[in-house]
Amino acid sequence: MSVTFQRITLARRPSGAPVPEDFKLQSDPMPEPKDGEVLIAVTHLSLDPYMRGRMDDVKSYAPSVGIGETMTGQGVGHVLTSNADGFATGDLVTGMTGWASHACLPGKDLRKLDTDLPPSTALGVLGMPGLTGWVGLNRFGKPKAGETLVVAAATGPVGSMVGQLAKAAGLRTVAIAGGPEKCALATDTFGFDAAIDHRAHDTASDLRKAIAEAAPDGVDIYWENVGGKVLEAVLPLMNTHGRIPVCGMIAWYGGVDGDGTDRLPQMWRAVLVKRLQVTGFIIFDHWNDYPAFLNEVSPQVAEGKIAYLEDVAEGLDNMVPAFIAMLKGGNTGKQIVAL
Ligand SMILES: NC(=O)c1ccc[n+]([C@@H]2O[C@H](COP(=O)([O-])OP(=O)(O)OC[C@H]3O[C@@H](n4cnc5c(N)ncnc54)[C@H](OP(=O)(O)O)[C@@H]3O)[C@@H](O)[C@H]2O)c1
């Protein structure tokens, strides 16, 4: 067995969008599993937008990554050595490995994977992002047949789950995505009724016109993934008693600059006059729903009734470039790094 392992640590806190110098790829002695722990050789790592938030030293729903600490994240891998009951060498497991080639984790924090689907699906369509779409839509979106849903980042793992579930529930589904290729994927692969390229509309009011055409009966559910121009475009189009599950606001993860900062407070009025239900949620509060989600959704994924896309970068060397690109829309589908 190799005597060292590789990991990526936080070298400094980014200002705005992260740059390569904010990270450090380093080699360290291979950790040894203590009693109750398992040593894992990681095969797939997840890249998720929330990781940008962990790089800032601000109070949030989860602690930030310290300078010099391994970047946080979920991985999938094989057990190399087990000192934990219930785990044996060769088992396929998933847990919070961090951005690393190997990890020692307590057995109680790991989940065994026994699936015929590719193991990487545990990080995307059948993992945290898929669960986020399923819980958030059912619980906070409260979809009803005949209504209209709008979602941005529509070809990502959250948006594509939301769109497909809403379509299956009989809603008209409108995707917002970056670029013509992603718009084509939204309609052809994920079954959205219409797709709008947010990059082709410079202003919120232009984008609003395009969304209004695609949603002639107004918007009943706006699934908030991005904030920024898209939020500003959609808010005035909301129908009375509409719902906005607030899942993410990636347009602002590097900080808010200019567009929308002065106009959004005025638009907040829409929440009052349209009697909107705006509900922020964090998936960590809903892990108890995971078994029910898997029961319902994994057979549909296995049968091809729910489609998913993965964008796989190769090697830990490509982790940082893939992360930086993802935050700007460079990924097409769930961003995975295969080791
Ligand atoms: N609340 C929770 O517990 C929870 C859990 C999971 C995820 N989330 C949030 O859900 C959202 C989607 O996550 P995901 O994992 O499915 O990500 P994702 O779609 O794979 O990746 C992010 C996408 O955001 C879009 N984007 C980036 N900057 C944008 C901008 N300025 N305006 C419009 N779109 C922009 C890009 O898609 P386009 O190129 O198509 O624009 C990019 O591909 C994120 O905000 C994430 O933080 C929240």
The ligand as an SDF file (V2000), in Angstrom:
LIG
                    3D

 48 52  0  0  0  0  0  0  0  0999 V2000
  -30.3910   24.2000    0.3150 N   0  0  0  0  0  0  0  0  0  0  0  0
  -29.6480   23.1140    0.2180 C   0  0  0  0  0  0  0  0  0  0  0  0
  -29.5580   22.3210    1.1570 O   0  0  0  0  0  0  0  0  0  0  0  0
  -28.9160   22.8310   -1.0640 C   0  0  0  0  0  0  0  0  0  0  0  0
  -28.4480   21.5320   -1.3570 C   0  0  0  0  0  0  0  0  0  0  0  0
  -27.8220   21.2990   -2.6000 C   0  0  0  0  0  0  0  0  0  0  0  0
  -27.6490   22.3580   -3.4920 C   0  0  0  0  0  0  0  0  0  0  0  0
  -28.1030   23.6030   -3.1410 N   0  0  0  0  0  0  0  0  0  0  0  0
  -27.9910   24.7300   -4.0880 C   0  0  0  0  0  0  0  0  0  0  0  0
  -28.7040   24.3910   -5.2580 O   0  0  0  0  0  0  0  0  0  0  0  0
  -28.1380   25.0640   -6.3750 C   0  0  0  0  0  0  0  0  0  0  0  0
  -27.8480   24.0580   -7.4890 C   0  0  0  0  0  0  0  0  0  0  0  0
  -26.9120   23.1070   -7.0130 O   0  0  0  0  0  0  0  0  0  0  0  0
  -26.3570   21.9680   -7.9710 P   0  0  0  0  0  0  0  0  0  0  0  0
  -25.5220   21.0700   -7.1390 O   0  0  0  0  0  0  0  0  0  0  0  0
  -27.4800   21.3760   -8.7570 O   0  0  0  0  0  0  0  0  0  0  0  0
  -25.3840   22.8130   -8.9220 O   0  0  0  0  0  0  0  0  0  0  0  0
  -25.0940   22.7320  -10.4920 P   0  0  0  0  0  0  0  0  0  0  0  0
  -26.3400   23.0630  -11.2170 O   0  0  0  0  0  0  0  0  0  0  0  0
  -24.3930   21.4880  -10.8390 O   0  0  0  0  0  0  0  0  0  0  0  0
  -23.9810   23.8780  -10.7060 O   0  0  0  0  0  0  0  0  0  0  0  0
  -24.2180   25.1770  -10.5460 C   0  0  0  0  0  0  0  0  0  0  0  0
  -24.8760   25.8190  -11.7870 C   0  0  0  0  0  0  0  0  0  0  0  0
  -25.3230   27.1110  -11.4190 O   0  0  0  0  0  0  0  0  0  0  0  0
  -25.4790   27.8680  -12.5920 C   0  0  0  0  0  0  0  0  0  0  0  0
  -24.9940   29.2290  -12.3520 N   0  0  0  0  0  0  0  0  0  0  0  0
  -23.7870   29.6090  -11.8970 C   0  0  0  0  0  0  0  0  0  0  0  0
  -23.7200   30.9510  -11.8230 N   0  0  0  0  0  0  0  0  0  0  0  0
  -24.9170   31.4190  -12.2460 C   0  0  0  0  0  0  0  0  0  0  0  0
  -25.4650   32.7120  -12.4110 C   0  0  0  0  0  0  0  0  0  0  0  0
  -24.7660   33.8220  -12.1020 N   0  0  0  0  0  0  0  0  0  0  0  0
  -26.7370   32.8330  -12.8740 N   0  0  0  0  0  0  0  0  0  0  0  0
  -27.4560   31.7420  -13.1900 C   0  0  0  0  0  0  0  0  0  0  0  0
  -26.9880   30.4630  -13.0520 N   0  0  0  0  0  0  0  0  0  0  0  0
  -25.7260   30.3220  -12.5950 C   0  0  0  0  0  0  0  0  0  0  0  0
  -24.6790   27.1740  -13.6870 C   0  0  0  0  0  0  0  0  0  0  0  0
  -25.6180   26.5640  -14.5770 O   0  0  0  0  0  0  0  0  0  0  0  0
  -26.0000   27.2820  -15.9760 P   0  0  0  0  0  0  0  0  0  0  0  0
  -24.7450   27.2690  -16.7790 O   0  0  0  0  0  0  0  0  0  0  0  0
  -27.0840   26.4420  -16.5240 O   0  0  0  0  0  0  0  0  0  0  0  0
  -26.4460   28.6620  -15.6310 O   0  0  0  0  0  0  0  0  0  0  0  0
  -23.9340   26.0940  -12.9380 C   0  0  0  0  0  0  0  0  0  0  0  0
  -23.6960   24.9670  -13.7540 O   0  0  0  0  0  0  0  0  0  0  0  0
  -26.8860   25.7740   -5.8390 C   0  0  0  0  0  0  0  0  0  0  0  0
  -27.2100   27.1220   -5.5510 O   0  0  0  0  0  0  0  0  0  0  0  0
  -26.5820   25.0310   -4.5550 C   0  0  0  0  0  0  0  0  0  0  0  0
  -25.8660   25.8140   -3.6370 O   0  0  0  0  0  0  0  0  0  0  0  0
  -28.7140   23.8380   -1.9550 C   0  0  0  0  0  0  0  0  0  0  0  0
  1  2  1  0
  2  3  2  0
  2  4  1  0
  4  5  1  0
  4 48  2  0
  5  6  2  0
  6  7  1  0
  7  8  2  0
  8  9  1  0
  8 48  1  0
  9 10  1  0
  9 46  1  0
 10 11  1  0
 11 12  1  0
 11 44  1  0
 12 13  1  0
 13 14  1  0
 14 15  2  0
 14 16  1  0
 14 17  1  0
 17 18  1  0
 18 19  2  0
 18 20  1  0
 18 21  1  0
 21 22  1  0
 22 23  1  0
 23 24  1  0
 23 42  1  0
 24 25  1  0
 25 26  1  0
 25 36  1  0
 26 27  1  0
 26 35  1  0
 27 28  2  0
 28 29  1  0
 29 30  1  0
 29 35  2  0
 30 31  1  0
 30 32  2  0
 32 33  1  0
 33 34  2  0
 34 35  1  0
 36 37  1  0
 36 42  1  0
 37 38  1  0
 38 39  2  0
 38 40  1  0
 38 41  1  0
 42 43  1  0
 44 45  1  0
 44 46  1  0
 46 47  1  0
M  CHG  2   8   1  16  -1
M  END
$$$$
